[in-house]
């Protein structure tokens, strides 16, 4: 009985759910996320703190929620080898992206460095940090943004 009910439910609502998910994906592909600036880079209590300002251009009719923004900090040494400091998922409370508009978002990041002192010394020696930002909007991951900045 339960299997028959599940089958009837899938037949009734499956195409609508699929078309909704497909429409959301096509609309999210019309979004363009740019890294506008990196502000207030500072060390505080063993953490590297900085604010990333993102510009989200929505060329679609729908409104979107910016669910997650992940960042990966990479340090490149003199030999070209990359060392990853960490992932930093900030506390982002589902920012609303309006239709046919550009929205500026300030996303605060905190990267704990004291857990590995060699990473901290590498940051001080090189004075340049390579940043990869991976925005996820409505469950769809957009292309990674690369940026280097100096301390």
C-alpha positions as CSV (number, residue, x, y, z in Angstrom):
1,X,0.0,0.0,0.0
2,X,2.8,2.4,0.9
3,X,4.7,1.7,-2.3
4,X,1.6,2.3,-4.4
5,X,1.0,5.6,-2.6
6,X,4.6,6.6,-3.1
7,X,4.4,5.7,-6.8
8,X,1.2,7.7,-7.3
9,X,2.8,10.7,-5.5
10,X,5.9,10.6,-7.7
11,X,3.8,10.4,-10.8
12,X,1.7,13.3,-9.7
13,X,4.3,15.7,-8.3
14,X,7.5,14.4,-9.9
15,X,7.4,16.4,-13.1
16,X,6.5,19.6,-11.3
17,X,9.4,19.2,-8.8
18,X,11.8,18.4,-11.7
19,X,10.7,21.5,-13.7
20,X,11.0,23.7,-10.6
21,X,14.5,22.5,-9.9
22,X,15.5,22.8,-13.5
23,X,14.1,26.4,-13.6
24,X,16.0,27.3,-10.5
25,X,19.2,25.9,-11.9
26,X,18.8,27.8,-15.2
27,X,18.0,31.0,-13.3
28,X,21.0,30.6,-11.0
29,X,23.2,30.2,-14.0
30,X,22.2,33.8,-14.9
31,X,23.8,35.1,-11.7
32,X,27.3,36.6,-11.9
33,X,29.4,36.9,-8.7
34,X,32.4,39.2,-8.7
35,X,34.9,39.9,-5.9
36,X,34.7,43.7,-5.4
37,X,37.2,44.2,-2.6
38,X,38.9,42.7,0.4
39,X,38.8,45.1,3.4
40,X,40.1,45.3,7.0
41,X,42.7,42.5,6.8
42,X,44.0,42.1,10.4
43,X,45.3,39.6,12.9
44,X,43.4,39.2,16.1
45,X,43.6,36.5,18.8
46,X,45.5,34.1,16.6
47,X,43.0,34.5,13.7
48,X,43.4,36.1,10.3
49,X,40.2,38.3,9.9
50,X,39.1,40.0,6.7
51,X,36.0,41.2,5.0
52,X,35.2,40.1,1.4
53,X,32.8,42.4,-0.5
54,X,31.0,40.4,-3.2
55,X,28.9,41.9,-6.0
56,X,26.1,39.6,-7.2
57,X,24.5,40.6,-10.5
58,X,21.1,38.9,-10.9
59,X,19.9,38.9,-14.5
60,X,17.0,36.6,-13.8
61,X,13.4,37.2,-12.8
62,X,13.6,35.2,-9.6
63,X,14.8,36.2,-6.2
64,X,17.6,34.1,-4.7
65,X,19.1,33.4,-1.3
66,X,22.8,33.3,-1.0
67,X,23.2,30.2,1.1
68,X,26.9,29.6,1.5
69,X,30.2,31.3,0.7
70,X,33.2,29.1,1.2
71,X,36.8,30.3,1.0
72,X,40.0,28.4,0.8
73,X,43.2,30.2,1.7
74,X,46.3,29.1,-0.2
75,X,49.8,30.2,0.5
76,X,52.3,29.8,-2.4
77,X,55.9,29.5,-1.4
78,X,59.0,30.5,-3.4
79,X,59.1,27.1,-5.2
80,X,55.5,27.5,-6.4
81,X,54.2,24.8,-4.0
82,X,50.7,25.6,-2.5
83,X,49.9,25.0,1.1
84,X,46.3,25.2,2.2
85,X,45.5,27.0,5.5
86,X,41.9,26.2,5.8
87,X,38.3,26.5,4.7
88,X,36.3,29.3,6.3
89,X,32.5,29.0,6.1
90,X,31.3,32.3,7.5
91,X,28.1,32.8,9.4
92,X,25.9,34.0,6.5
93,X,22.3,34.4,7.2
94,X,20.8,33.8,3.7
95,X,21.2,37.1,2.0
96,X,18.5,38.0,-0.4
97,X,19.5,38.7,-4.0
98,X,16.8,40.8,-5.8
99,X,15.8,40.2,-9.4
100,X,17.5,42.4,-12.2
101,X,19.7,44.1,-9.6
102,X,23.2,44.2,-8.3
103,X,23.6,43.4,-4.6
104,X,26.8,44.1,-2.6
105,X,27.4,41.8,0.3
106,X,30.1,42.1,3.0
107,X,31.1,38.6,4.2
108,X,33.3,38.4,7.3
109,X,35.9,35.6,7.4
110,X,38.0,34.3,10.3
111,X,40.8,31.9,9.7
112,X,42.4,30.3,12.8
113,X,46.1,30.3,12.2
114,X,47.5,29.4,15.7
115,X,46.5,25.8,15.3
116,X,49.5,25.4,13.0
117,X,52.3,27.8,13.7
118,X,54.2,27.1,10.5
119,X,51.2,28.4,8.6
120,X,51.4,31.6,10.6
121,X,55.1,32.1,9.9
122,X,54.5,31.4,6.2
123,X,52.0,34.2,6.1
124,X,54.4,36.6,7.8
125,X,57.2,35.7,5.5
126,X,55.4,35.9,2.2
127,X,53.0,38.8,2.9
128,X,50.8,37.7,0.1
129,X,47.7,35.4,0.4
130,X,45.9,33.7,-2.5
131,X,42.2,33.4,-1.9
132,X,39.7,31.1,-3.6
133,X,36.0,31.9,-3.0
134,X,33.3,29.5,-3.9
135,X,29.8,30.9,-3.7
136,X,26.7,28.6,-3.5
137,X,23.4,30.1,-4.3
138,X,20.2,28.1,-3.9
139,X,22.2,24.9,-3.7
140,X,24.0,25.6,-7.0
141,X,27.8,26.2,-6.8
142,X,29.0,29.0,-9.0
143,X,32.5,29.3,-10.5
144,X,35.4,29.9,-8.1
145,X,36.8,33.4,-7.8
146,X,40.5,33.7,-7.4
147,X,42.2,36.8,-5.7
148,X,45.6,37.6,-4.2
149,X,46.0,40.3,-1.6
150,X,48.9,41.6,0.5
151,X,49.0,42.0,4.2
